[in-house]
Amino acid sequence: MLNAHSGFRYLVMIAGLIVIGYAVYGMATGRSYDKTMRITSAVFTGLVDLTALLGIVTLLSGTFYPALIGHITMMVLAVVVAHVVSVVIKRRPEEERTYAPHLVGTLVVLGLIAAGILAIGRPLVGS
C-alpha cells in the first residue's frame, strides 16, 4: 500500500503540470473557459483524493512515525485547496469563469505536496 501511495505522486505531479500548462495556454491565448480545463482539473483533484485515500489506508495499516505529522498536515491542506478551486469555479457564473484559479490553486497544491514529501525526508523524485 505504501508503494502505491508513494507512486501515485508521479501521476499527481504529471496531472498538475497538465493543468498548469493548459491554464497558462488558455490565459495566453485569451480562450474562453472550457470543458477541457474543467476535466483536467477534475482528474487532478481526483488523483489527489485517491493518493490521500491510499495514504489513510497506509496509516491505518500501522505505519506511523512522528515525521508523518508534518506530511499529513501538508496533504490535508493540499486536498482542501484542490477542492476549494473547484468550488470557486462552480459558484462563478459561466461567463466569469477563468483559468487563473486553476493555475494558482494547482501551484499551491503542488507546493503543499512537495513540502509534505520533504517533511518525511523523501526526495520529490526517486525513492
Secondary structure, 3 states (H helix, E strand, C coil): CHHHHHHHHHHHHHHHHHHHHHHHHHHHHCCCCCHHHHHHHHHHHHHHHHHHHHHHHHHHCCCCCCCHHHHHHHHHHHHHHHHHHHHHHHHCCHHHCCCHHHHHHHHHHHHHHHHHHHHCCCCCCCC
